Amino acid sequence: MAIAPIKNGKPVETTSQVSIKESEKKKNNSTVDKDQFLQLLVAQMKYQDPLEPTSNTEYISQYATFSELEQMQNMSASLELARASSLVGQTVLMKVTDSAGRQTSVQGNVDYVYYENNKAYLSINGELYSMDDLDTVADPKYLSAYSKAADFLNTYNKLPILQLVTLEDEDTIKKLDETYQNMTDYEKKFIGDDYVKGLKKYVEKIEELKAGQKEEDGDKTEDVDKDDETDKTEETDKTEGTDKENGEGENTDKK
């Protein structure tokens, strides 16, 4: 029995519970089983016009039509089971829509298939989901590349415009460039050319800012050196002047 999590004091349905519930609702709203058909048939016989009763031939025709429909439904269920069974071990993406219209995505490997009442349910991450919510079946390599590309674009779109880039953005841009350079050729195909060209401009901008910073630091160093030399020269002049005064004083004393 599934246990619903509690939020704000109220039980909240999990994506698995929503998937199963919606699947059962669709089944109940769209299908008529054998018992329901027989009940309808009995009601039709019970309330038919005695003066113009329905012929046996018509009843047989209706039942034959229902039998054909039932066989088609069974065949469809068998095909669904076969399809679901082929997904075991595959990586899939499920999209579950709740009663409020909110859509939730669930990704994972299919561990096994549970079959009940002509319906197939996929076990993903320990939870059951209806085949009706199956959205994508993909190779793990594709999903990994897609995920990397999504993370790359998310980081890229958070960068400031090129004119406002500062050296504070160096680490982010450097890591983003390293991420792209370490991608395989297959993974790089998920990144548009415009983003690749844009990243190159960001890298060049950082190099320009670093070069400008070095020049500025060099000018400051030169100014400091000049100031130091000026101070040393002034101190030397003062020392020499003092020595001269002391020398003249000594000569005067000797006389």
Disulfide bonds with the S-S distance in Angstrom:
none
